[in-house]
Amino acid sequence: MTYFVMKAAMLPDALTRRLAESFRMADYALLSERERQVLSPQTRVLVVNGESTVTEDFIAEFPALELIAVFGVGYDGVDVAAAQRRGIRVSNTPDVLTDDVADMAMGLMLATSRQIVGAQRFIERGGWNEGGYPWTKKVSGGRLGIVGMGRIGHAIAKRAAAFDMVIAYNDYRPQPDSRWQYYAHIADLAAASDYLVVCVNGGEKTRSLINAPIMAALGREGILINIARGTVVDEADLIQALDSGAIGGAGLDVFSDEPHVPAALYNRANVVITPHMSSATHATRKAMSDLVFDNVAAYFAGRPLLSPVAPY
Ligand code: 8YV
């Protein structure tokens, strides 16, 4: 039996090599139209990443498709309902990246609040010769609001507890295992927070969840951190809030139209931006690669998927 795997996104080279060594494989982006016509009908597994858009129309190009394996925990770009209607399974890479993403949230919180990047620029432009850097905002003991208390939210709370932060959260419902204060409305959580960290899934349900009223509630001293998806924060409202001083700063690893980052976010002392790299450590990218490979291998061997998204 031939197992045909189609790579349809950027993946680590080592994962691509491993898949190519184990299965018949092609890279969708490198195929001619003619080659696509021949190979797409043979494709049983599609490997994509967390930023991929996999629409119903795209899925329809692969009549024999059985599994969509996502390299990433977020699968908001995949039309899972359309996949399920065709009986196609979906897998992702949860857990293995939780620590890194939570670390990055803490890093962005510290970097933004303590203006670590701005302070480096200050030295580099000779500012220290004229005097010290302006005082910054204390993180330890601050009030942290977590929007989305899933795996990553919990990992951030655990870290923030070591910073003696007062932790509260919003989610669709209170988490049974949580000892932190629950807010049913994000605006109320924002009003009670010095830092608002966004950890929810992307997708239509959460589009622009964090908008001007939420930023107004977070307030002039408040800092917004986003390590989830750019779509969750209304970027125009954020720029406006930074311009007007409605919020105190932002630490952002994700943007609504990656890799495009609005220039209006550049060169602000109170804004730290990174290129969607929260899970991009050697160790974690290796673990994500292994999990993608193991899901594909398990599927072809007739074993249960290790981390299925659908059906659960
Ligand atoms: C990306 C991510 O998948 O896990 C996610 O949801 O956003 C990231 O880990 C990664 O950048 C691969 O493209």
Residues whose N, C-alpha, C, O or C-beta is under 5 A from the ligand:
A	BS01	8YV	N49 G50 E51 F71 G72 V73 G74 H276 S279
